[in-house]
């Protein structure tokens, strides 16, 4: 009988426990991916970074309009 076949907890072998741990980690990984992709922050940036980007876009838009009108 190998070390992985030893009963270590109730009626579970060590190999069974390792298999359960692996399966649980894979399930959690899928859940994390789904939770991260469905969040409001789909770009992965903070609100402050969004505000900075919007300010830069406003500046670019203003410069563009001034160059086209003048």
N, C-alpha and C positions, 0 to 999 in steps of 0.2 A: 504494500500500500504506500503510495507516494505522499509527500508532505501536503500536496494540494487536496488529497482525498481524506485527510483527517477531519473528523467531526470536531468543530470548534465552538459552535453555538447552537444549542438545542439540537435539531436534526440536520443542521446545515454543514456542508463541507466548506473548507476554506475556498475552494474553487468556485462554489456557488455564491459565496459572499462577494468575491472579486467580480464575478459576472454581474451581480446586482448593482454593485457600485458603478461599474462601467455603464450599464444601461441607464441608471439614474443620472449620471453626468451627461450622457448624450441627450436625454430628454430635457434637462435643464438648459443645455446649450441651444437647442431648437427654440425653447421658450424665450431665452434671452434675445435671440436673434429676432423673433417675432415682436417682442416688446420694444426693442430698440428701433425696429423699422416702422412701427405703427405710432411712435410718439410724435408729438407736434413738432419737435425739433429735428426734422428729417435731414437737415443740412449738416447737423452735428456741430453747430456753432452756438455761442451764447447770445443772449439778447443784446448785450453790449456790443458784440461783434456785428450783429445785424444792424444796429443803429449806426455804427461807424461806416459800414458798407453803404447804407442808405444815404448818409451825409456825403460820401464820396460820389455817389451817383448823382445827387443833387448838384454838386459842384461841376461835375462833368456836363450835365445837362445845361446848366447856366452858361458855361464856357462855350458849349456848342451853339446855343441860341445867340449869344453875343457875337460869335464869329460869323454866323449866317445872316444876322440882321445888320451887321456893321460893315 
